[in-house]
Amino acid sequence: MELTGAEIAIRCLQEEGVEYLFGYPGGAVLHIYDALFQQDKVKHVLVRHEQAAIHAADGYARSSEKVGVALVTSGPGLTNAVTGIATAYMDSIPMVVLSGQVPSYAIGEDAFQEVDAVGITRPCVKHNFLIKHVADIAPTIKKAFYLAKSGRPGPVLIDIPKDISNQKTEFIYPGSVHIRSYNPVGKGDSAQIRHAAQMLLEAKRPMIYAGGGVVLGDASAQLTDLVRLLGAPCTNTLMGLGGFPASDTQFVGMLGMHGTYEANMAMQYCDVLVAVGARFDDRVIGNVAHFAEVPRKIIHIDIDPSSIAKRVKVDLPIVGNVKLVLEELLTVLRGTKQKPDALALTDWWKQIETWRVKGGGLRYANSSEVIKPQYVIETLHEITRGDAFVTSDVGQHQMWAAQYYRFDKPRRWINSGGLGTMGFGLPAAMGVQLINPGATVACVTGEGSIQMNIQELSTCKQFHLPIKVVALNNRYLGMVRQWQQFFHGDRYSESYMDALPDFVKIAEAYGHVGIRVDSPADVKPAMQEAFARKNELVFMDFRTDSTENVFPMVPGGKGLSEVILAEDL
Amino acid sequence: MRHIISVLMENEAGALSRVAGLFSARGYNIESLTVAVTEDETLSRMTIVTSGSDAIIEQITKQLNKLIDVAAVMDLSDGSHLERELMLLKLRAEGCAREELKRMADIFGGRVIDVTATTYVIELTGASSKLDAFIEAIDRDLILETVRTGASGIGRGDRILKL
């Protein structure tokens, strides 16, 4: 039987097992919405802004092992989606975005709501397609899902002109897909892996540095085995948190700009460094030249060869699927008689302990007068028993959540690491809650970030999403304020949030529960009450210390050992 | 250092813009870029002349390989290769310059392919450096137009870039 392009698109999503489609209708996608209306397998989630559709699909993907899917209309629908697509691209999130396009015969005529979707998204997608014939829809969607989730994952966009979504053809969904110019790697090179094992066994000061690739590659179990087998310290990047359990004694904390002193010093002074699914970005190792001043051997395991030797010189590259490479490395290590150098490791751990003491860990001065943001996150950890899905926006609250909510499991920490997109947290939490019904989902945010997508409180009401919003409201764009204090002579240019709304009333206006918390003594009771409301969204407005800063801090452009600690100021 | 990179890619709409966009987005140099379909009409062959440190060139080849439409990449500068570029030069050819320009074209193995009472169009093929040398060798004031295709390259002997 012949189907329309729109019907075919929806059938393809059914074939791919898509449960939720996040989107917003418009002229160019009317046929697709019509096809959606006439079936009930794929459930549509109507957001209030296209950026939120993409973030919701993103959160859905990050918290599961699935591909997130979104549908937007042409023109402004697509341009609104771009921030979300770029966010997913920077963090390598598997996603398929369908966008409507003006009719094919009108393309290039500056038609109403026309924009060059393929051109605009080209630098921020893994790949994109413009559909030219109705018969191409099914094979292209098949390819898009394959591209999105294989190799280094990423978003794939398919732009469908309106007339083509209404043309008819026979529906055949391809059983398999082959793209001759795309051959993602699987296993790593065995000789390189044996060499790596030897280097690690001979190391005196080994260090394991694991990033988002471990989470995306579902290699946490293998990473954990490797760290324990080697007896080495392990650090996670912001994207890698939960990839290794934070409560493990071998975990030295997150590294980088706001990483622990011991993690950063161990990165700087180790003799053999294994990078696993991480990319040595500027927020992680700071000044590249400073990092290179201290000699160390670097083993870099990554699925994307272009991530290797991009910013730092690597002694032993291993290109491959992180999980498969780690499994093979473990087999080699278990099969050899040689053991890690226990004596050297004892000295190394003593050194790390010295750094831990000097750095002061993540101690902060709590107060009975004013709510410390760190205390809110610690309480969140306590109340949720460390088992919540935590999404965040971008800024100081994001760093405090990363530091103080000690993630023991992968896919629990959902944040925009690469692009740093404010407005990510709430819509991402929607996707997380939908794919994890019954789970506790908290969105840690600030009064600045939440206002970038606050309209999604409406979507949360419509779809009964009992997200717990934890707003650290310090009346400042805190991270901007912190940089202005440190590097711009206390000139707080446009970083004060004046004329803030009453968030309790906002929550109530959207049909949710709002709680305002002003005193440290009320933090825990408020959170207990909020999390006891299992079926309701609760917006907690914590009035926190407006001048608290995030420590430790490696200033931009500085080396990992050139850190500012809390007591330095 | 100057590198000449060959790329075999799907002959799809937008493939060229993906490569050009990659170079501008990542701040890589493009001295020239040529592209045309191969004997297999589903594939295009591109020659890119670029420059950069070894690390930059390594990144360029990796980033090119990462493009989904790119099937194969070869840095021709890694080994023995041939390079040719076509140049069309329109020159003011009057008086004694007419004879001199004809003689220069002959020396460089070029041909005069259009003649008017006051102008020549000279066609010259060779390595880009030879074309540069020709421009250096003649009186610049006589040049009315310069049209260069950019270099095309191919490996010698067994160095073959094919699917």
Chai-1 contact restraints between the chains, C-beta under 6 A:
chainA,res_idxA,chainB,res_idxB,connection_type,confidence,min_distance_angstrom,max_distance_angstrom,comment,restraint_id
A,R122,B,G21,contact,1.0,0.0,6.0,A-B,restraint_1
A,P123,B,G21,contact,1.0,0.0,6.0,A-B,restraint_2
A,P123,B,A25,contact,1.0,0.0,6.0,A-B,restraint_3
A,H127,B,I68,contact,1.0,0.0,6.0,A-B,restraint_4
A,S181,B,E10,contact,1.0,0.0,6.0,A-B,restraint_5
A,S181,B,D69,contact,1.0,0.0,6.0,A-B,restraint_6
A,S181,B,V70,contact,1.0,0.0,6.0,A-B,restraint_7
A,S181,B,A71,contact,1.0,0.0,6.0,A-B,restraint_8
A,Y182,B,I68,contact,1.0,0.0,6.0,A-B,restraint_9
A,P305,B,K62,contact,1.0,0.0,6.0,A-B,restraint_10
A,S306,B,K62,contact,1.0,0.0,6.0,A-B,restraint_11
A,S306,B,Q63,contact,1.0,0.0,6.0,A-B,restraint_12
A,S306,B,K66,contact,1.0,0.0,6.0,A-B,restraint_13
